[in-house]
Amino acid sequence: LVIKLYQMNLDDIAEEVGCDRALVEAVLRKIQDTFEPLGIAYRDVREALLIQIRNLQGGGHRNAQGNGVFLPSAHTEEVPNFLHKDGPTYHLAQEIVEKQFDAFLNQRWDDIAEALKVDITEIDEAAQWIRTLSPYPGRYFADPATRTLKKGPLTETVTPDVEIQYLDGKYQAVSVDNYVPRLQINPYYLNILQKHQETLDAEAKEWIEKQYRDAANLLSSLSQRGSTIARVTETIFEIQTEFLTQGVKGIKPLTLRTIAEKLGIHESTVSRVTSNKYVQTPHGMYPLRFFFSNELSTTQGEGVSAKQVKGLIQEMIREEAPAKPLSDQAISNILKAKGIRIARRTIQKYRDELGIPTSRARSSARGVSRFN
């Protein structure tokens, strides 16, 4: 049925399956609201954004389990008003996408403000927030720069090992162990050992004691594993805090050694802990390794990460003039003016990795392309 949605309209599906259209719509809604990544099974970009907007719960983006997690600015302990369903910016963003989407795509802010009878500054705030949503959730699977759910030749569902939550006035990494069975040592054999100390032969006694020690060590290792993952993740996001509010463009250069030195553990431990582990963030689920990036030098002497540059490229293309898309050379020149020297060939490479078409292709598909 999911595949059919991309090939047929809902009436055709209802006829083929032999059910009412209402049932097909209900199934589609269920897929949109429960499948990962959030926004999947949309029929156009507008619907993809509305799916994400309606799934904000209790002040934050829906996580993999469907629970709300709010992630306010790193510089405030207050939950931002716009993250709440009862906040004015939330309602304004929803109204813009529902009623003024074409004007939004073409950045006609004055027209939107006049139509919705609100101040232009409120429109700007809502527009900035809308831009944090993903117009192409399916790229979550295919983009080599941000692939998070690709495991081997087949796409499989993965669950996060850790979540970033805002608790007690600060960001915290919370280990997710819903999929780990609750284990405990069966007291039966320990009772045998205690009750029959005098009658058990030495070999049986030694065997029971060994099994008990092994079981206790296993439980201890599982507990320590979750604690270590949480500590490493929390340290990563102490450095990558700007990612939580800005997305990829906020990612800073970071190495395994930096985390190891901060925690006083071996670099190989950090490597092992972050390998094939996933973290749930306000921008979706990512591999922990995604947040490590090489440093690129700038004329100001401050390093930037390759992922940060990709985020800047995405932002520039998203905000480019519809009638005059930016060429790779133009993007290179803009970055150079910001103190980041990147060759045109590198811009082309990053753009290809992000799945963004050429300026000529974007020009022929104006509107939607500004989300790339």
LINDAPE-V565963 format. One record per residue. N is the residue number from 1. SS is DSSP state (hx for helix, st for strand, lp for the rest). OMEGA is omega in radians with two decimals (999 if undefined). D_CENTER is the distance of its C-alpha to the mean C-alpha in whole Angstrom. Layout:
# LINDAPE-V565963
n: <N:N>
ss: <SS:SS>
omega: <OMEGA:OMEGA>
d_center: <D_CENTER:D_CENTER>
This chain:
# LINDAPE-V565963
n: <1:2:3:4:5:6:7:8:9:10:11:12:13:14:15:16:17:18:19:20:21:22:23:24:25:26:27:28:29:30:31:32:33:34:35:36:37:38:39:40:41:42:43:44:45:46:47:48:49:50:51:52:53:54:55:56:57:58:59:60:61:62:63:64:65:66:67:68:69:70:71:72:73:74:75:76:77:78:79:80:81:82:83:84:85:86:87:88:89:90:91:92:93:94:95:96:97:98:99:100:101:102:103:104:105:106:107:108:109:110:111:112:113:114:115:116:117:118:119:120:121:122:123:124:125:126:127:128:129:130:131:132:133:134:135:136:137:138:139:140:141:142:143:144:145:146:147:148:149:150:151:152:153:154:155:156:157:158:159:160:161:162:163:164:165:166:167:168:169:170:171:172:173:174:175:176:177:178:179:180:181:182:183:184:185:186:187:188:189:190:191:192:193:194:195:196:197:198:199:200:201:202:203:204:205:206:207:208:209:210:211:212:213:214:215:216:217:218:219:220:221:222:223:224:225:226:227:228:229:230:231:232:233:234:235:236:237:238:239:240:241:242:243:244:245:246:247:248:249:250:251:252:253:254:255:256:257:258:259:260:261:262:263:264:265:266:267:268:269:270:271:272:273:274:275:276:277:278:279:280:281:282:283:284:285:286:287:288:289:290:291:292:293:294:295:296:297:298:299:300:301:302:303:304:305:306:307:308:309:310:311:312:313:314:315:316:317:318:319:320:321:322:323:324:325:326:327:328:329:330:331:332:333:334:335:336:337:338:339:340:341:342:343:344:345:346:347:348:349:350:351:352:353:354:355:356:357:358:359:360:361:362:363:364:365:366:367:368:369:370:371:372>
ss: <lp:hx:hx:hx:hx:lp:lp:lp:lp:hx:hx:hx:hx:hx:hx:hx:hx:lp:lp:lp:hx:hx:hx:hx:hx:hx:hx:hx:hx:hx:hx:hx:hx:hx:lp:lp:lp:lp:lp:lp:lp:lp:lp:lp:hx:hx:hx:hx:hx:hx:hx:hx:hx:hx:lp:lp:lp:lp:lp:lp:st:st:lp:lp:lp:lp:lp:st:st:lp:lp:lp:lp:lp:lp:lp:lp:lp:lp:lp:hx:hx:hx:lp:lp:lp:lp:hx:hx:hx:hx:hx:hx:hx:hx:hx:hx:hx:hx:lp:hx:hx:hx:hx:hx:lp:lp:lp:hx:hx:hx:hx:hx:hx:hx:hx:lp:lp:lp:hx:hx:hx:hx:hx:hx:hx:hx:hx:hx:hx:lp:lp:lp:lp:lp:lp:lp:lp:hx:hx:hx:hx:lp:lp:lp:lp:lp:lp:lp:st:st:lp:lp:st:st:lp:lp:lp:lp:lp:lp:st:st:st:st:st:st:lp:lp:st:st:st:st:st:st:lp:lp:lp:lp:lp:lp:lp:lp:lp:lp:lp:hx:hx:hx:hx:hx:hx:hx:hx:hx:lp:lp:lp:lp:lp:lp:hx:hx:hx:hx:hx:hx:hx:hx:hx:hx:hx:hx:hx:hx:hx:hx:hx:hx:hx:hx:hx:hx:hx:hx:hx:hx:hx:hx:hx:hx:hx:hx:hx:hx:hx:hx:hx:hx:lp:hx:hx:hx:hx:hx:hx:hx:hx:hx:hx:lp:lp:lp:st:lp:hx:hx:hx:hx:hx:hx:hx:hx:lp:lp:lp:hx:hx:hx:hx:hx:hx:hx:hx:lp:lp:lp:st:st:st:st:lp:lp:st:st:st:st:hx:hx:hx:hx:lp:st:lp:st:st:lp:st:lp:lp:lp:lp:lp:st:st:hx:hx:hx:hx:hx:hx:hx:hx:hx:hx:hx:hx:hx:lp:lp:lp:lp:lp:lp:lp:lp:lp:hx:hx:hx:hx:hx:hx:hx:hx:hx:hx:lp:lp:st:lp:lp:lp:hx:hx:hx:hx:hx:hx:hx:hx:hx:hx:lp:lp:lp:lp:lp:hx:hx:hx:hx:hx:hx:lp:lp:hx:hx:hx:hx:hx:lp>
omega: <3.14:3.13:-3.10:-3.11:-3.11:-3.06:-3.04:3.02:-3.02:3.12:3.12:3.13:-3.14:-3.14:-3.11:-3.11:-3.11:3.14:3.11:3.08:-3.13:3.12:3.11:3.11:3.13:3.11:3.11:3.14:3.13:3.12:-3.10:-3.03:-3.07:-3.12:3.01:-0.02:-3.13:-3.14:-3.11:3.12:3.08:3.13:3.01:-3.08:-3.14:-3.14:3.12:3.13:3.14:3.10:-3.12:3.14:-3.08:-3.13:2.99:-3.08:3.00:3.06:3.07:3.12:3.08:3.07:-3.02:-3.13:3.13:3.13:3.13:3.05:-3.13:-3.09:-3.12:-3.13:-3.13:-3.04:3.14:3.08:3.09:3.07:-3.11:-3.09:-3.04:-3.13:-3.11:3.11:3.10:3.11:-3.09:-3.11:3.10:-3.11:-3.14:3.11:3.12:-3.13:3.13:-3.11:-3.11:-2.95:-3.04:-3.02:3.14:3.10:3.10:-3.14:-3.11:3.03:3.11:-3.02:-3.13:3.12:3.14:-3.13:-3.14:-3.10:-3.07:3.08:3.10:-3.12:-3.10:3.13:3.09:3.09:-3.13:3.13:3.13:-3.14:3.11:-3.13:3.12:-3.11:3.10:3.12:-3.11:3.11:-3.12:-3.09:-3.14:3.11:3.06:-3.14:-2.90:-3.05:-3.11:-3.12:-3.10:-3.12:-3.13:-3.07:-3.10:-3.13:-3.13:-3.07:-3.12:3.07:-3.12:3.06:3.07:3.11:-3.13:3.05:-3.09:3.10:3.00:-3.14:3.10:-3.05:3.08:3.04:3.12:3.09:3.10:3.04:-3.10:3.14:3.12:-3.10:-3.14:-3.07:3.13:-3.13:3.11:-3.07:3.00:-3.10:3.10:-3.07:-3.04:-3.07:3.08:3.08:3.09:-3.12:-3.09:-3.06:-3.03:3.13:-3.04:-3.03:3.13:3.06:-3.03:-3.10:3.14:3.13:3.14:-3.12:-3.14:-3.14:3.13:3.14:3.12:3.13:-3.14:3.14:3.13:3.11:3.12:3.13:3.12:-3.14:3.12:3.13:-3.14:3.13:3.14:3.14:-3.12:3.11:-3.13:-3.14:-3.13:-3.13:3.14:3.12:3.09:-3.05:2.92:3.11:-3.07:-3.11:-3.08:3.08:-3.07:-3.11:-3.06:-3.06:-3.02:-3.09:3.13:-3.11:3.14:3.06:-3.11:3.12:3.08:-3.11:3.14:3.13:-3.14:-3.12:3.13:-3.10:-3.12:3.11:-3.10:3.13:3.13:3.10:3.09:3.13:-3.12:-3.09:-3.08:-3.12:3.11:3.07:-3.06:3.13:3.08:-3.12:3.10:3.14:3.13:-3.12:-3.09:2.97:3.10:-3.13:3.14:-3.03:3.01:-3.06:3.10:-3.11:3.02:-3.08:3.07:3.14:3.10:3.12:3.11:-3.12:3.01:-3.14:3.09:3.13:3.10:3.10:3.10:3.10:3.10:3.11:3.11:-3.11:3.14:-3.12:3.12:-3.06:-3.11:3.10:-3.09:-3.08:-3.08:3.14:-3.11:3.03:3.11:3.13:3.12:3.10:3.10:-3.13:3.13:3.12:3.11:3.11:3.09:3.13:-3.13:-3.10:3.14:-3.13:3.13:3.14:3.12:3.07:3.13:3.13:-3.14:-3.14:3.11:3.14:3.12:3.14:-3.12:-3.14:3.08:3.14:3.13:3.13:3.12:-3.14:-3.12:-3.14:-2.97:3.13:-2.97:-3.02:-3.10:3.09:-3.02:999>
d_center: <26:22:24:27:25:24:28:30:30:30:34:34:32:34:37:36:35:37:36:35:33:32:31:29:27:26:25:23:21:21:19:17:16:15:14:10:9:10:12:14:18:18:22:21:18:20:19:16:15:17:16:12:15:17:15:14:16:18:16:12:10:10:9:10:14:14:14:14:12:13:12:15:16:17:21:22:22:22:19:19:21:19:16:19:20:24:23:24:22:20:23:24:20:21:24:24:22:24:27:27:24:27:28:24:23:27:26:29:28:32:32:29:31:34:33:31:34:31:31:30:28:26:25:24:21:20:20:18:15:15:14:11:10:10:14:13:11:13:12:9:12:14:13:14:13:9:10:9:11:14:17:20:22:20:17:17:14:13:12:10:13:12:10:11:13:16:19:22:22:19:16:16:14:15:16:16:19:19:20:22:26:28:30:34:37:40:42:45:46:46:48:50:50:51:54:56:56:59:60:56:57:56:54:52:52:50:48:46:46:44:42:41:40:38:36:36:34:32:31:30:28:26:26:26:23:20:22:21:18:17:19:18:14:16:18:15:13:17:17:13:14:14:10:9:12:12:9:10:13:13:13:16:18:18:20:21:24:23:21:24:26:25:25:28:27:28:25:26:24:21:21:21:19:16:17:15:13:10:8:6:5:6:3:2:4:5:9:11:13:11:11:15:17:20:22:24:27:28:31:30:30:26:24:21:18:18:14:15:18:16:14:17:19:16:17:21:21:19:22:25:28:28:31:31:27:27:28:27:30:29:26:27:30:28:26:29:30:27:28:26:28:27:29:29:28:25:24:24:23:19:20:21:18:15:17:19:23:26:27:30:28:25:29:30:27:26:25:21:21:20:17:16>
